[in-house]
Amino acid sequence: MFTDSHAYYMWANFYNDLNDLHNIDWQIIQNRNFNRDADDPVKFERYQAEALIHRHLPVEGLLGMVCYNDDVKADLEHEVQKRKLSLSVHVRTGLYF
């Protein structure tokens, strides 16, 4: 399930069909500009579109992991190896965590 804005708001729309991904404001997300905008008062909330998981996601459902620095990457890779998982770990400093 995913939303087109922060799930907290009553006006958020909830979807469970991947064909509805076009309802997410991808331009705002890709621009990575999460400043509030007086001309677009709900821009910040649309930037917070969410993927929602109820109770549990099996590790087999993950394609990989993203973290913010090499120290965290090393820790995650250690845990992945310890558990004999097949998951890639990537550092992406420009993402909003």
Secondary structure, DSSP 8 states (H G I E B T S, - for coil): -EESS-TTSTT--EE--GGGGGGS-HHHHHHT-----TTSTTHHHHHT--B---S---GGG--EEEESSHHHHHHHHHHHHHTT---EEEE-TTS--
